[in-house]
Amino acid sequence: TPGRLRVPTRVRATTMRGVIAIAARRVLFVLVLALVASSSPRTLVDAASSSSSSAASSTTSTRGLTDASPLATRDGIPDASLCEHGDAGHRRATTMGDAHLKQRKPLLAEACYLGALRYKSDFPMALYGLGEAHVMADRDALAAEAYALAIDAWPQYV
């Protein structure tokens, strides 16, 4: 038909996979949000950490990322030095993490978010971005923990 744009099949399939991935991520986030609303955030973090790593989770009431968290101790964790602006403060490192996430580079994004969290361990934008990086890398239990920490740090952000 005249005036109708034809999209190649490969582009449609790629776009559909992207839409499904976004929908799955949002469903995971809504489930985490529902669990946080129905239980204490510490309970959800403990459940996520016990299923994702054998490392003990923190039992203190410290908000944000701690050194004992599986998010900070998992095998294969990237060094924050991989992020070119990881030492420039929490906002700049988070912005770089967002850029790497958009480029579908979850390892570099994770390095930037971890660098940001070294400056401010309860920065919700970095915690949420860390969750997004873990979803992109198919580490859903770690993503759930990062989302729970983001919600705990600033419930209005999400």
Secondary structure, 3 states (H helix, E strand, C coil): CCCCCCCCHHHHHHHHHHHHHHHHHHHHHHHHHHHHHHCCHHHHHHHHHHHHCCCCCCCCCCCCCCCCCHHHHCCCCCCHHHCCCCCCCHHHHHHHHHHHHHCCCHHHHHHHHHHHHHHCCCCHHHHHHHHHHHHHCCCHHHHHHHHHHHHHHCCCCC
